[in-house]
Amino acid sequence: MRELRIEGLTEEQCMFLDVIYACDSYEELMNFTHGLPRREQLQVLTLIQILLHETIEEEMIKPLASYPDAERIINQIKRKMG
């Protein structure tokens, strides 16, 4: 499992993250969330959104910033020209 670091969280938010990670299914997570007061439900849902955004960035966007195949081809061409 990769490490994700979110700065500036309260102790309560850290506890919610522990619970989020401990849930084995979406249903389990929603059952937990629906049992909370509205303010805490919103905190949990916001944390889930943050996790989703971070995961998308790590797994989808960051890999697009690197083009290993193109870099390899360019380096091959440079070697042949040099």
Residue pairs with C-beta under 8 A, 6 or more apart in sequence:
2 58
4 51
4 54
4 55
4 58
6 17
6 50
6 54
9 17
12 40
12 43
13 43
13 47
16 40
16 43
16 44
16 47
17 47
17 51
19 32
19 44
20 29
20 44
20 47
20 48
20 51
23 29
23 32
29 48
32 44
33 41
33 44
33 45
34 41
36 44
